[in-house]
Structures are given as structure tokens and as C-alpha cells.
Amino acid sequence: MSFTFSETGLEAPTARVVASIGGGISIALLERARSIAAEHLKLSEILAQNFDSKTARKIGELSTVASTLRDWERTTESLVELRQLLQDRSTDSELRSLASEDISSTSEKLSQLTNDLKTSLIPQHPFANLPCLLEIRPGAGGSEAALFANDLLRMYQAFCARRSLRATLLKFEAADGSGNASELPLEEAILEIETEGAYGLFRSEAGVHRVQRVPATESKGRTHTSAASVLVLPSFPSNGDADGMGEDSFNDPSSDYYIDPKDVRTDIMRARGAGGQHVNTTDSAVRLTHLPTNTVMAIQDSRSQPKNREKAWRLLRSKLAQARRETREEEMMQMRRDVVGIAKMGRGDKVRTYNWGQQRVTDHRSGITVRNLDDIIEGGDSLENVMESVRAWLAEREIENLIADEEAAARSGTESRLR
């Protein structure tokens, strides 16, 4: 049995055979990797003749796939040669013994490289490298839901503190209308994690978090179920730095980040609720309403109206950009469902349950269960383990979607040639 390798990937006639040896990577993903490696080689040749920062940046984005594919090919070729030696009756006993010793470690290496290659092919989320905003609101369950929402806020603040992530509480509104972060039931909170890459880290937290526990006011010891929602938004620089976001500026109407000022109604009012002597005596609160979508963002945290206005614009832009991105993803998911057989679990679905009585936390996406609830609520390593399991789950779903897209494109190309 012979196998032919090229600089950019496996030759098509042998790809299917080698893919079966290479740890289960699909032909569609293998062909995509070959295409990316070919593009990487072509751009490298262009860059050698004439340096261009845009081309250099593109090469950097493709380099991981190209280098991982090369390692995958070499390891696959080594495994094939080892198997040939074992199958060849003319192989002497000493060489056969060496091949038997090497085949196990080579197979393990190939399995790891196969996973690395799959992961490298997942397109990076456009917001992945940005800071993020966590918006936390109580759901069903009355005052107990509001208390649990405050627990979630403190959990994320503790998580950030333990990992030296810069976090700022942009908005805290208690259920009684006060704006002081305390043990009060929470109406709404927005926590900004200013560290780059925070969106990619916290993206898995979006959804409905459910709590099962006995409320302090429950005299008969009955367990109540309530919930709180977590929305994860990208946080954009106020100046719309396109290079920092990797997308178009705030002034491009085709960009997710663009908002036409004519579409936004601004209302100025006095702040409500408890506060200092200046809070209720000045018109400092700002409410922005995006008329086409009826999206509202109200800020009253600062005594300064300009500061509240700037903060409200940032939050409104984040919400609209996230909504536009989710709309496109949902449209793509709808097309994939017939092929892949999976449904999107969005922010409206129950994603995690916290059971106080059993000291148990279960994530309903990855299926992980951790019986160390206190450590999770304190933002400890157990929370990181749960979040990591969900990120792995998301990666698996994205790989499935990627395979579906590649196979659909291949079928479409075949049908076009047959016409």
C-alpha cells in the first residue's frame, strides 16, 4: 500500500484511506485544511516578494492550520509505514519488535494531532478577542430569583478577582430601586470584564441559570426553584477602533457595530431610587431607545449626564451587535438542522442548575456535574472546570456545523457539474 503526500495536503486519491487511519477526521475537514494550507503557501510566496501588513496578518491567521496539517501528514505517514512493516512477512523480527513499540505512541500522537487539526479549523468568533459585558437579570421566582441573580454577580466578580481579570460594575440596580451593590435582591446588573479575550472566556455563560434551594423565608423547609438570565455581550472601545475589533468601524452602515443616530431617541430624566443628595435633584439619567428594534438602555449610575450618555451608547451598541450576530447564526443553524440533526441552545434555554441541598451543579449542555457548589459560587477552580467543559462542547458543535457546511458545499458542486 502506498501513500502520496503533497506540500499542502494529501493527494485526493489517498485522502479517504488515510483519513480512516488518522483518528476519524472527515474528508470534508481534511479538504478544508488542504485548501487553507494551499492559501497559506500562496500568500507566503507573495509576501516574500512584497511585504504587506494585511497579507502578513492573514498568513498568521492561517499558520496554525498549515503547521498542524503538516505534522498530521508526517505522523500519518509514519503510522502507515509502521503498519506496513508489521504486515510484511519479510520484515525481520528485530525491526518488527521496534515497529510494535512505536505504533502505540504514534497512534496516540496522531489522535492528538487530529483533535488539534479539527480545533484549528473552527473559525474564530468575531468577538472572541474583545472584552465583554455580563448582563444579569432575575427570571421566574420572585424575590428568590433576585437574590440568586445577586449570587451570580458575586460569583463572576470572585472568578475575575481570582484570575486577575479587570472587572468593573457598570450598572447595579436593586429590586427596590437602589443603586448600591449589596445583599439586596437584584433587578439588573452589568459587569464589564475589561481584559482582552474575555468574551471568548465567558461566552459559555450565556443562558438561563436555574437554582433549587430552600429560601431563608421558607418556614416549612420546602425547596423552591427559580432562575436568572445571563447575557454575554461584546464590549467595544468607545472610539470604534476597527483594528482592535477586526471588523468595520462604527461609521460603516454594513457593520454590526453601526447605529444610525437618527434611529435613536434620547430621553433625559432624574435618577430614581435611593442615592446621595445630588442623585434625585439633577437631570442626569439617560435613556436611549433604538426605534427600529425597540431596544432600550437606561443608565443613571453617574451624577454626570455626559458619562451616563457615553455608557448608555456603549451598552446599546453592544446589545445590537450581539443581536445582529445571533440573527445570522440562527439563520445558518436553521439551514444546518436538517443535515446535522442538532438544535441551537440559545440564551433562552436552561443551561445550568445549582442545587443547594445536594451541593450540586449540573451543566445541561456539556453534561458535567460537579458536587462542590460552594467552590463554584466562590468563583473557584470548579467553576473554571464547568466553563471549560462547555467551551469544549461548543467546539464540538462548531466542528459538526463545519463538516455540514463543507459536505453541503461539496454536494452543491457535484450537482452543478452534473447539470
Backbone torsions as a table, in degrees:
resi	resn	phi	psi	omega
1	MET	NA	128.5	-178.7
2	SER	-119.1	151.2	-177.4
3	PHE	-132.9	137.7	-176.9
4	THR	-113.9	131.7	-179.2
5	PHE	-119.2	145.4	175.0
6	SER	-115.6	173.6	-179.2
7	GLU	-66.1	-28.4	-175.3
8	THR	-105.9	-4.4	179.6
9	GLY	159.1	-175.0	-179.3
10	LEU	-77.1	142.6	174.7
11	GLU	-65.3	142.4	-173.0
12	ALA	-54.1	-42.1	-177.0
13	PRO	-62.2	-26.4	-177.0
14	THR	-104.1	-5.1	-173.8
15	ALA	-60.5	-41.5	-176.0
16	ARG	-66.9	-39.6	180.0
17	VAL	-66.7	-46.5	-177.4
18	VAL	-69.6	-33.3	178.5
19	ALA	-60.4	-35.3	178.8
20	SER	-68.2	-26.6	176.9
21	ILE	-83.4	-30.5	-170.1
22	GLY	-82.5	37.7	169.5
23	GLY	79.6	18.0	172.6
24	GLY	91.4	15.1	176.6
25	ILE	-72.8	137.3	-175.8
26	SER	-76.1	156.7	178.1
27	ILE	-61.9	-37.3	-178.8
28	ALA	-61.6	-44.4	179.4
29	LEU	-69.0	-37.2	179.4
30	LEU	-63.6	-41.9	178.1
31	GLU	-66.5	-36.4	177.5
32	ARG	-64.6	-42.1	178.3
33	ALA	-62.7	-41.4	178.2
34	ARG	-61.9	-40.6	-179.9
35	SER	-64.8	-42.3	179.6
36	ILE	-66.4	-41.0	178.5
37	ALA	-63.2	-38.4	177.8
38	ALA	-64.3	-41.4	177.4
39	GLU	-64.7	-39.7	178.3
40	HIS	-60.4	-43.7	179.6
41	LEU	-64.8	-43.1	-179.6
42	LYS	-63.6	-45.5	179.8
43	LEU	-66.5	-34.7	178.1
44	SER	-63.6	-38.7	177.8
45	GLU	-66.8	-39.0	178.1
46	ILE	-65.9	-43.3	-178.0
47	LEU	-65.1	-32.2	178.9
48	ALA	-64.8	-27.6	179.8
49	GLN	-87.9	-33.8	-176.1
50	ASN	-154.2	111.6	-177.1
51	PHE	-69.2	136.7	176.9
52	ASP	-146.7	127.5	-174.5
53	SER	-63.0	-36.2	179.9
54	LYS	-66.2	-41.7	178.4
55	THR	-66.3	-41.1	179.4
56	ALA	-62.0	-39.8	178.8
57	ARG	-65.9	-39.5	178.8
58	LYS	-65.2	-40.9	177.9
59	ILE	-61.0	-41.3	177.9
60	GLY	-60.4	-37.9	179.9
61	GLU	-67.7	-29.9	-176.4
62	LEU	-94.0	-12.9	-170.6
63	SER	-64.0	-35.8	-178.6
64	THR	-62.4	-44.8	178.5
65	VAL	-63.1	-45.0	-177.1
66	ALA	-62.9	-46.0	-178.0
67	SER	-70.1	-38.8	178.9
68	THR	-66.2	-38.2	178.1
69	LEU	-63.5	-42.0	178.4
70	ARG	-60.1	-45.2	178.6
71	ASP	-63.7	-40.1	179.0
72	TRP	-62.0	-43.4	-179.8
73	GLU	-63.5	-46.5	-178.5
74	ARG	-62.1	-43.2	-178.7
75	THR	-68.2	-38.6	176.7
76	THR	-62.1	-43.8	179.1
77	GLU	-62.5	-40.3	178.1
78	SER	-63.0	-42.0	-179.5
79	LEU	-65.4	-40.5	178.1
80	VAL	-61.6	-44.5	-179.9
81	GLU	-63.6	-40.0	178.4
82	LEU	-63.9	-41.0	179.5
83	ARG	-67.9	-35.3	177.6
84	GLN	-64.3	-40.3	178.8
85	LEU	-61.4	-41.6	-179.4
86	LEU	-70.2	-29.8	-179.0
87	GLN	-84.2	-19.2	-178.5
88	ASP	-80.9	117.3	-177.5
89	ARG	-67.2	-19.5	-178.7
90	SER	-83.6	-5.3	179.9
91	THR	-68.8	130.1	-178.2
92	ASP	-70.7	162.1	-172.5
93	SER	-63.2	-37.7	-179.0
94	GLU	-65.4	-44.7	179.3
95	LEU	-67.1	-36.2	178.5
96	ARG	-64.9	-37.7	179.0
97	SER	-66.2	-42.3	178.1
98	LEU	-64.1	-41.1	179.3
99	ALA	-63.5	-38.8	179.4
100	SER	-64.2	-36.8	179.7
101	GLU	-70.0	-35.8	-175.6
102	ASP	-81.1	-25.2	-169.9
103	ILE	-67.3	-32.8	-179.5
104	SER	-67.7	-49.9	-179.4
105	SER	-65.9	-35.3	178.7
106	THR	-67.2	-38.3	177.6
107	SER	-64.5	-42.2	178.2
108	GLU	-63.5	-41.9	178.9
109	LYS	-63.4	-41.2	-180.0
110	LEU	-65.7	-38.1	178.2
111	SER	-62.1	-42.8	178.9
112	GLN	-66.5	-41.8	178.9
113	LEU	-65.5	-33.5	177.1
114	THR	-63.7	-44.1	177.0
115	ASN	-64.2	-41.3	179.1
116	ASP	-63.0	-39.8	-179.1
117	LEU	-66.6	-42.5	177.3
118	LYS	-59.8	-46.9	-178.1
119	THR	-63.4	-39.6	-178.2
120	SER	-66.0	-22.1	-178.4
121	LEU	-83.1	-12.6	179.9
122	ILE	-69.5	121.7	178.2
123	PRO	-60.4	135.8	179.4
124	GLN	-68.5	134.9	177.2
125	HIS	-61.9	135.4	-176.3
126	PRO	-59.9	-21.4	-180.0
127	PHE	-100.2	-0.4	-168.1
128	ALA	-55.5	-37.9	-174.8
129	ASN	-89.8	2.4	-176.6
130	LEU	-87.5	158.5	164.3
131	PRO	-62.4	172.5	-178.0
132	CYS	-142.7	167.1	176.0
133	LEU	-120.2	131.3	173.2
134	LEU	-105.1	117.1	178.2
135	GLU	-105.2	119.8	-174.4
136	ILE	-117.5	128.2	179.6
137	ARG	-137.2	145.7	174.8
138	PRO	-72.2	150.6	176.3
139	GLY	-114.3	-136.2	-179.8
140	ALA	-68.5	139.5	176.8
141	GLY	129.4	5.1	174.4
142	GLY	62.3	-137.4	-175.4
143	SER	-64.9	-31.3	178.8
144	GLU	-66.2	-36.5	176.7
145	ALA	-65.2	-38.7	179.2
146	ALA	-66.9	-37.0	176.6
147	LEU	-67.5	-40.2	179.1
148	PHE	-66.1	-36.8	176.8
149	ALA	-59.5	-39.0	177.6
150	ASN	-67.9	-35.0	175.9
151	ASP	-61.9	-42.5	179.4
152	LEU	-64.2	-41.0	178.1
153	LEU	-59.2	-48.4	-179.3
154	ARG	-65.9	-32.1	177.8
155	MET	-62.3	-46.6	-179.3
156	TYR	-70.1	-35.7	176.3
157	GLN	-63.6	-41.1	178.7
158	ALA	-67.1	-39.2	178.0
159	PHE	-60.0	-44.3	179.4
160	CYS	-65.3	-42.2	-179.1
161	ALA	-63.6	-41.3	-179.6
162	ARG	-64.6	-30.0	-175.2
163	ARG	-108.1	14.3	176.8
164	SER	56.1	37.7	174.3
165	LEU	-90.7	131.0	-178.8
166	ARG	-72.1	119.0	-177.7
167	ALA	-130.8	137.0	179.5
168	THR	-131.3	131.4	177.3
169	LEU	-81.4	104.0	-178.0
170	LEU	-78.4	-32.0	-176.7
171	LYS	-150.8	133.0	173.0
172	PHE	-139.6	120.1	179.0
173	GLU	-129.5	114.0	179.7
174	ALA	-76.4	161.8	-176.6
175	ALA	-62.3	-22.7	179.7
176	ASP	-91.6	6.5	177.3
177	GLY	94.1	-4.1	179.9
178	SER	-79.0	157.9	-178.7
179	GLY	-111.7	29.6	-178.3
180	ASN	-110.8	124.7	179.8
181	ALA	-70.6	113.9	-178.3
182	SER	-152.6	-156.2	179.3
183	GLU	-82.6	6.7	-177.7
184	LEU	-69.5	153.3	173.7
185	PRO	-57.8	138.6	-172.7
186	LEU	-95.9	132.1	173.8
187	GLU	-92.4	-43.9	178.4
188	GLU	-164.3	140.7	175.1
189	ALA	-141.7	144.6	174.9
190	ILE	-127.7	116.8	179.9
191	LEU	-108.6	123.4	177.1
192	GLU	-96.8	126.0	172.0
193	ILE	-102.3	107.8	-168.2
194	GLU	-82.3	-10.9	-178.7
195	THR	-68.6	135.5	177.9
196	GLU	-60.7	140.0	-178.5
197	GLY	86.8	1.4	-178.2
198	ALA	-64.3	-34.0	-179.8
199	TYR	-61.4	-45.6	178.4
200	GLY	-62.9	-33.0	-179.0
201	LEU	-73.2	-41.4	-173.6
202	PHE	-99.8	-1.6	-177.7
203	ARG	-53.9	-33.9	-177.1
204	SER	-70.5	-10.3	-176.1
205	GLU	-86.5	-8.5	-177.5
206	ALA	-67.4	133.4	176.5
207	GLY	141.5	-170.9	-179.8
208	VAL	-94.4	121.7	177.7
209	HIS	-101.3	126.2	-175.7
210	ARG	-106.1	140.6	178.5
211	VAL	-121.8	140.5	175.5
212	GLN	-126.3	111.2	-179.3
213	ARG	-162.3	169.2	178.5
214	VAL	-91.1	115.9	-180.0
215	PRO	-64.1	153.8	179.9
216	ALA	-61.8	-25.9	-177.7
217	THR	-90.3	-0.2	-177.9
218	GLU	-84.1	112.1	-174.9
219	SER	-81.0	-22.7	-175.8
220	LYS	-100.1	5.9	175.9
221	GLY	72.9	20.4	-179.3
222	ARG	-80.8	140.9	178.6
223	THR	-81.1	130.9	177.8
224	HIS	-108.3	149.7	176.8
225	THR	-114.0	127.0	176.9
226	SER	-142.7	179.7	-173.1
227	ALA	-151.0	162.0	173.5
228	ALA	-143.1	149.1	-179.6
229	SER	-105.3	144.4	175.9
230	VAL	-121.5	123.8	176.5
231	LEU	-112.4	128.1	-179.9
232	VAL	-106.6	119.1	-177.6
233	LEU	-119.1	149.5	172.4
234	PRO	-72.3	146.0	176.7
235	SER	-109.0	120.6	-175.5
236	PHE	-101.2	149.3	172.8
237	PRO	-64.6	145.9	-174.5
238	SER	-64.8	-22.3	-178.1
239	ASN	-91.7	-2.6	178.9
240	GLY	68.4	41.6	179.6
241	ASP	-63.1	109.0	-175.6
242	ALA	-66.3	-38.4	-178.4
243	ASP	-65.2	-37.6	-179.5
244	GLY	-67.2	-28.7	-177.9
245	MET	-99.0	-17.2	-179.2
246	GLY	74.6	15.3	178.5
247	GLU	-137.3	-176.0	-176.9
248	ASP	-66.1	160.6	-177.7
249	SER	-75.6	173.1	-179.8
250	PHE	-65.3	-15.6	-175.7
251	ASN	-93.5	-2.1	-178.8
252	ASP	-92.1	115.4	-177.8
253	PRO	-59.6	-20.3	-179.8
254	SER	-86.0	-4.8	-177.1
255	SER	-84.4	150.3	174.4
256	ASP	-62.6	-23.9	-172.6
257	TYR	-89.6	-5.3	-174.6
258	TYR	-79.3	136.6	171.9
259	ILE	-133.2	125.2	176.1
260	ASP	-76.4	117.8	-178.7
261	PRO	-53.6	-28.6	-179.5
262	LYS	-68.8	-17.5	-179.5
263	ASP	-89.2	0.4	-175.2
264	VAL	-115.7	125.2	174.7
265	ARG	-96.0	132.2	-179.7
266	THR	-109.9	125.4	176.4
267	ASP	-117.0	132.3	177.6
268	ILE	-109.2	133.3	-176.5
269	MET	-151.4	172.6	175.6
270	ARG	-80.6	142.5	178.2
271	ALA	-65.1	148.8	179.4
272	ARG	-112.6	163.9	175.8
273	GLY	89.8	-177.1	-178.0
274	ALA	-69.8	151.0	178.6
275	GLY	172.9	-172.3	-178.4
276	GLY	-74.0	-178.5	-173.1
277	GLN	-68.3	-21.5	-177.9
278	HIS	-90.2	-16.6	-170.7
279	VAL	-62.7	-46.4	-173.9
280	ASN	-93.9	4.4	-176.8
281	THR	-110.0	-4.4	179.0
282	THR	-125.6	149.7	178.1
283	ASP	-83.6	76.4	-175.5
284	SER	-106.9	-19.7	-178.3
285	ALA	-73.0	141.3	-178.4
286	VAL	-125.5	132.5	175.0
287	ARG	-125.1	122.2	178.0
288	LEU	-106.4	135.1	177.4
289	THR	-124.1	117.9	175.3
290	HIS	-83.6	106.5	-168.7
291	LEU	-63.2	-41.1	-178.8
292	PRO	-62.0	-32.5	-177.6
293	THR	-111.2	-5.4	-176.6
294	ASN	58.0	32.2	176.4
295	THR	-83.9	127.8	-175.6
296	VAL	-116.7	137.6	173.7
297	MET	-134.9	118.5	-178.9
298	ALA	-118.2	132.7	179.8
299	ILE	-131.6	132.9	178.2
300	GLN	-137.8	15.6	-171.6
301	ASP	-64.4	-37.9	-173.9
302	SER	-100.0	155.9	172.2
303	ARG	-72.0	-20.0	-175.7
304	SER	-89.0	121.1	177.2
305	GLN	-62.6	-43.5	178.4
306	PRO	-59.6	-39.4	178.8
307	LYS	-66.2	-41.0	177.4
308	ASN	-64.9	-37.6	178.9
309	ARG	-64.8	-45.1	-179.7
310	GLU	-62.2	-43.4	-179.7
311	LYS	-65.3	-41.0	179.6
312	ALA	-63.1	-40.0	177.9
313	TRP	-64.4	-42.1	179.1
314	ARG	-60.7	-46.1	-177.9
315	LEU	-68.6	-38.8	177.9
316	LEU	-63.5	-42.8	179.7
317	ARG	-62.8	-40.3	178.8
318	SER	-63.7	-44.4	-179.2
319	LYS	-62.7	-44.3	-177.9
320	LEU	-68.7	-40.3	178.9
321	ALA	-63.2	-42.4	178.9
322	GLN	-64.0	-42.5	-178.7
323	ALA	-63.9	-40.8	179.0
324	ARG	-64.9	-41.1	178.7
325	ARG	-64.3	-43.5	-179.3
326	GLU	-65.1	-34.3	178.4
327	THR	-63.0	-44.4	178.5
328	ARG	-65.1	-41.8	179.8
329	GLU	-64.2	-38.4	179.7
330	GLU	-67.1	-38.5	177.5
331	GLU	-63.0	-43.0	177.9
332	MET	-65.9	-40.4	-179.9
333	MET	-63.8	-37.5	179.1
334	GLN	-61.7	-38.4	178.6
335	MET	-70.5	-29.6	-176.2
336	ARG	-82.8	-23.7	-168.5
337	ARG	-55.9	-40.2	-178.5
338	ASP	-65.9	-28.6	-176.6
339	VAL	-86.8	-47.2	-172.8
340	VAL	-88.0	-33.5	179.9
341	GLY	81.2	23.8	178.1
342	ILE	-126.8	158.3	178.5
343	ALA	-117.1	151.6	178.9
344	LYS	-72.9	137.9	172.5
345	MET	-102.9	100.1	-175.0
346	GLY	-91.5	-167.7	-173.3
347	ARG	-72.8	-14.2	179.2
348	GLY	-84.5	-4.5	-178.9
349	ASP	-95.2	152.8	175.1
350	LYS	-68.6	120.9	-176.4
351	VAL	-108.2	-25.2	-174.6
352	ARG	-153.7	145.0	177.6
353	THR	-121.7	133.1	177.2
354	TYR	-113.0	111.3	-178.2
355	ASN	-108.1	108.0	-175.0
356	TRP	-67.6	-41.3	-176.2
357	GLY	-63.1	-37.4	-179.4
358	GLN	-95.4	1.3	-176.2
359	GLN	50.3	44.0	-172.2
360	ARG	-124.7	140.8	172.0
361	VAL	-126.8	126.0	179.7
362	THR	-123.0	127.5	173.4
363	ASP	-96.0	125.5	-172.3
364	HIS	-84.0	-2.3	175.7
365	ARG	-92.8	-57.8	-179.5
366	SER	-80.7	-20.5	180.0
367	GLY	85.7	2.0	-178.3
368	ILE	-71.9	141.8	174.3
369	THR	-125.8	128.3	-179.9
370	VAL	-122.3	129.1	-179.7
371	ARG	-103.9	59.2	177.4
372	ASN	-149.9	62.2	-172.5
373	LEU	-61.3	-39.3	-177.9
374	ASP	-58.9	-42.5	-179.8
375	ASP	-66.0	-34.5	178.0
376	ILE	-67.5	-47.5	-179.5
377	ILE	-64.3	-26.2	177.0
378	GLU	-86.7	7.1	177.3
379	GLY	72.1	28.9	-175.0
380	GLY	-84.1	-166.2	-176.9
381	ASP	-62.9	-29.4	179.8
382	SER	-63.0	-37.1	176.6
383	LEU	-65.8	-42.0	177.6
384	GLU	-60.3	-39.6	178.9
385	ASN	-63.2	-41.4	178.7
386	VAL	-65.6	-45.6	-179.9
387	MET	-62.0	-40.0	179.7
388	GLU	-64.8	-38.4	179.0
389	SER	-64.1	-35.7	179.2
390	VAL	-73.0	-37.6	176.4
391	ARG	-62.4	-38.1	176.5
392	ALA	-65.4	-39.7	177.4
393	TRP	-62.7	-44.0	178.4
394	LEU	-61.7	-40.4	179.3
395	ALA	-62.0	-41.3	178.3
396	GLU	-62.5	-42.0	178.4
397	ARG	-65.0	-39.2	-179.7
398	GLU	-67.0	-35.2	176.1
399	ILE	-66.0	-42.3	176.9
400	GLU	-59.8	-42.9	178.9
401	ASN	-65.0	-38.2	179.4
402	LEU	-63.5	-44.6	178.1
403	ILE	-61.4	-43.4	179.6
404	ALA	-60.7	-42.6	179.2
405	ASP	-63.1	-45.0	-178.2
406	GLU	-66.3	-41.5	179.9
407	GLU	-67.9	-37.2	177.3
408	ALA	-65.4	-40.6	178.6
409	ALA	-65.0	-39.6	179.4
410	ALA	-64.6	-43.4	178.7
411	ARG	-63.5	-40.8	179.6
412	SER	-62.6	-40.1	178.6
413	GLY	-66.3	-38.7	178.8
414	THR	-65.9	-43.6	179.7
415	GLU	-63.9	-36.9	179.2
416	SER	-65.7	-37.8	179.9
417	ARG	-70.9	-29.3	-178.8
418	LEU	-77.9	-19.6	-178.2
419	ARG	-72.5	NA	NA
